[in-house]
């Protein structure tokens, strides 16, 4: 409950561009989804969507099956009102408590995984990727890089290099692509991110 209260407060008190991860256009995420999706009918899940504009852009690109997950009802409510699109599926939950009835062709996570700092939570997250990404599906993940910030929104985070992420997901995923990217925040600072794309190898 403390985690949920924290994020509800963040999204209730800050403007959409008042958080460090704000992107008017999430270029890296859009480019990777377009590059690795097979068609506009691919099922896509965005983990920790916040109030971000990824769904707006995917709808403009005619993607049809989008699920948005966030722990904050405030964030989901704003996106729902902004887009007013009945085809979107909204799920209010902590990702580690995720319970779904479908699987996905693309699992996208920019800046959620690095908030999971305990080993048990990391293992749970990986198990959810194993469970809910189809064989041949893609995991697109962006975290703070090894030279990125140590904290975000007052919370400790865990930094990752490309090799760190490859090692974590190697059991059931094939590494496809990885790169580092400097993100310019609304506060005229820069944050170093690691982006990786993996392909699911098994049905598990």
Backbone torsions as a table, in degrees:
resi	resn	phi	psi	omega
1	UNK	NA	-34.1	-179.6
2	UNK	-63.1	-39.5	179.0
3	UNK	-63.2	-44.2	179.9
4	UNK	-63.8	-44.4	178.5
5	UNK	-58.5	-40.6	-179.9
6	UNK	-59.6	-48.9	-175.5
7	UNK	-76.0	-31.7	174.1
8	UNK	-62.3	-39.9	179.1
9	UNK	-65.8	-42.5	178.3
10	UNK	-57.1	-49.9	-174.2
11	UNK	-78.9	-17.0	177.3
12	UNK	-84.3	-30.4	-172.3
13	UNK	-103.2	-15.6	-176.7
14	UNK	-110.5	143.4	174.2
15	UNK	-66.6	163.2	-177.9
16	UNK	-58.7	-32.8	178.1
17	UNK	-99.4	19.1	-179.2
18	UNK	-100.2	14.8	178.3
19	UNK	-123.1	150.1	-170.5
20	UNK	-64.7	-28.2	-175.1
21	UNK	-85.9	2.2	-177.8
22	UNK	-57.9	134.0	171.9
23	UNK	-135.9	122.4	176.5
24	UNK	-61.7	-39.5	173.3
25	UNK	-132.7	115.6	-178.1
26	UNK	-79.7	76.3	-170.9
27	UNK	-56.3	-48.9	-175.9
28	UNK	-59.9	-45.9	-178.1
29	UNK	-64.0	-44.6	-179.7
30	UNK	-62.8	-46.1	-178.2
31	UNK	-63.0	-40.9	-178.8
32	UNK	-70.0	-40.1	177.7
33	UNK	-63.9	-44.4	178.1
34	UNK	-63.3	-38.9	-177.5
35	UNK	-67.4	-38.0	-170.5
36	UNK	-110.5	-0.2	173.3
37	UNK	-81.9	152.8	179.7
38	UNK	-91.3	-29.6	179.6
39	UNK	-162.9	169.3	179.0
40	UNK	-70.2	-10.9	178.1
41	UNK	-92.7	2.1	175.9
42	UNK	-56.4	141.5	174.6
43	UNK	-81.6	126.2	-175.6
44	UNK	-123.8	133.1	174.0
45	UNK	-119.3	130.3	178.4
46	UNK	-108.1	110.5	-177.1
47	UNK	-84.5	121.8	-179.8
48	UNK	70.7	53.4	-175.7
49	UNK	-66.2	-26.8	-175.9
50	UNK	56.3	-141.7	176.3
51	UNK	-100.1	14.6	-170.6
52	UNK	-65.9	172.4	-171.2
53	UNK	-105.1	15.2	179.7
54	UNK	-62.9	-47.1	-178.4
55	UNK	-61.3	-39.6	178.3
56	UNK	-55.6	-46.7	-177.1
57	UNK	-70.8	-37.9	179.3
58	UNK	-66.3	-37.8	176.6
59	UNK	-63.6	-39.8	178.2
60	UNK	-64.4	-27.7	178.9
61	UNK	-89.5	7.6	174.7
62	UNK	71.5	25.7	169.3
63	UNK	-73.6	139.0	-167.0
64	UNK	-109.1	-24.0	-170.8
65	UNK	-122.4	84.8	-173.2
66	UNK	-118.5	128.3	174.7
67	UNK	-114.7	129.2	-178.6
68	UNK	-111.9	126.7	-177.6
69	UNK	-119.5	131.2	171.6
70	UNK	-155.1	151.6	178.1
71	UNK	-74.0	-19.8	-173.6
72	UNK	-99.5	118.8	174.2
73	UNK	-64.4	-37.1	178.3
74	UNK	-57.5	-44.4	-179.7
75	UNK	-65.5	-47.9	-178.5
76	UNK	-62.8	-38.8	-179.3
77	UNK	-62.1	-41.6	-179.1
78	UNK	-66.5	-41.8	179.1
79	UNK	-65.1	-42.2	-179.2
80	UNK	-61.4	-43.7	-179.8
81	UNK	-70.3	-36.6	-177.9
82	UNK	-67.6	-41.5	-174.3
83	UNK	-90.5	-33.9	179.0
84	UNK	46.7	52.0	-177.9
85	UNK	-123.3	115.1	-173.0
86	UNK	-72.4	-11.2	-179.6
87	UNK	-79.7	-16.5	-179.9
88	UNK	-75.5	143.3	176.9
89	UNK	-109.9	123.2	-177.5
90	UNK	-109.7	132.4	179.0
91	UNK	-129.2	119.2	179.0
92	UNK	-95.4	104.6	179.6
93	UNK	-168.5	156.7	164.8
94	UNK	-67.7	134.2	-177.3
95	UNK	-55.3	-33.3	-177.5
96	UNK	-71.3	-12.5	176.0
97	UNK	-104.8	14.0	-173.8
98	UNK	-63.5	129.2	175.8
99	UNK	-133.1	115.7	-173.0
100	UNK	-125.0	157.6	176.4
101	UNK	-106.9	3.0	179.7
102	UNK	-135.0	167.0	174.5
103	UNK	-112.3	171.5	-170.6
104	UNK	-133.5	146.5	175.0
105	UNK	-78.5	-32.4	-179.4
106	UNK	-135.9	125.7	174.0
107	UNK	-109.4	116.5	-178.3
108	UNK	-113.6	131.4	178.1
109	UNK	-144.0	109.0	171.6
110	UNK	-112.2	107.9	171.3
111	UNK	78.1	32.0	168.1
112	UNK	-110.8	-47.6	-174.7
113	UNK	-54.5	-35.7	-176.1
114	UNK	-72.3	-10.3	174.0
115	UNK	-82.1	-10.8	179.5
116	UNK	-90.0	102.3	-170.0
117	UNK	-102.4	-17.6	-179.5
118	UNK	-88.9	143.0	-178.6
119	UNK	-56.1	-41.8	-179.8
120	UNK	-60.8	-41.0	179.0
121	UNK	-67.7	-40.7	177.5
122	UNK	-61.1	-45.0	179.2
123	UNK	-64.0	-37.6	177.9
124	UNK	-64.9	-43.4	179.7
125	UNK	-60.3	-46.5	179.9
126	UNK	-61.9	-38.7	178.7
127	UNK	-64.5	-34.6	177.0
128	UNK	-68.0	-39.5	175.2
129	UNK	-61.5	-42.3	178.4
130	UNK	-62.0	-37.2	-174.9
131	UNK	-78.3	-40.1	-167.8
132	UNK	-106.5	-3.1	174.8
133	UNK	-100.4	129.4	-178.0
134	UNK	-68.7	158.4	172.9
135	UNK	-59.9	127.9	-175.6
136	UNK	88.2	-8.8	178.3
137	UNK	-72.2	168.1	-175.0
138	UNK	-114.6	138.3	171.0
139	UNK	-105.4	116.1	177.7
140	UNK	-111.0	116.0	-172.7
141	UNK	-133.0	134.1	177.4
142	UNK	-125.7	126.5	-179.0
143	UNK	-132.8	167.5	169.4
144	UNK	-62.2	136.3	-178.8
145	UNK	-76.7	174.7	-177.9
146	UNK	-62.4	-20.9	176.0
147	UNK	-109.8	20.1	179.5
148	UNK	-87.0	-171.8	-179.2
149	UNK	-62.5	157.3	177.2
150	UNK	-93.6	-20.9	-179.9
151	UNK	-140.7	159.3	175.8
152	UNK	-149.5	132.8	-179.2
153	UNK	52.5	35.4	177.6
154	UNK	80.1	4.7	-177.6
155	UNK	-113.3	146.0	173.3
156	UNK	-67.0	146.7	176.4
157	UNK	-129.9	174.1	178.0
158	UNK	-121.0	124.5	-176.1
159	UNK	-91.0	148.9	-176.2
160	UNK	-135.7	138.1	166.7
161	UNK	-91.8	172.3	174.9
162	UNK	-59.3	-43.9	-179.2
163	UNK	-64.1	-36.6	176.9
164	UNK	-59.1	-47.5	-178.4
165	UNK	-68.1	-39.2	177.5
166	UNK	-58.5	-42.8	-178.5
167	UNK	-66.4	-40.5	-178.5
168	UNK	-64.1	-39.9	-172.1
169	UNK	-102.2	7.1	-170.0
170	UNK	-65.4	-24.5	-173.5
171	UNK	-63.3	-44.0	-175.0
172	UNK	-122.5	6.1	-176.9
173	UNK	-131.4	142.9	174.1
174	UNK	-98.1	128.4	176.8
175	UNK	-70.6	130.0	-179.8
176	UNK	-108.7	-47.3	-172.1
177	UNK	-156.1	146.4	174.9
178	UNK	-152.8	147.8	177.3
179	UNK	-159.5	162.5	174.3
180	UNK	-104.8	150.3	-177.2
181	UNK	-146.6	134.9	174.2
182	UNK	-87.6	122.0	177.9
183	UNK	-97.9	126.3	177.1
184	UNK	-89.2	119.1	-177.7
185	UNK	-81.7	167.1	175.5
186	UNK	-66.5	-7.8	-175.9
187	UNK	-103.6	19.5	178.8
188	UNK	60.3	35.4	171.3
189	UNK	-121.0	170.5	179.2
190	UNK	-126.0	143.6	178.9
191	UNK	-125.4	135.3	-178.7
192	UNK	-88.9	122.6	-179.6
193	UNK	-113.1	150.4	168.2
194	UNK	-110.1	129.2	174.4
195	UNK	-116.4	135.7	176.3
196	UNK	-136.8	149.5	173.9
197	UNK	-124.1	132.4	179.5
198	UNK	-127.0	151.7	175.6
199	UNK	-110.1	130.3	-179.8
200	UNK	-72.1	129.5	-174.7
201	UNK	-97.5	-23.6	-171.8
202	UNK	-123.7	171.6	176.0
203	UNK	-84.5	-11.7	-176.7
204	UNK	-75.0	NA	NA
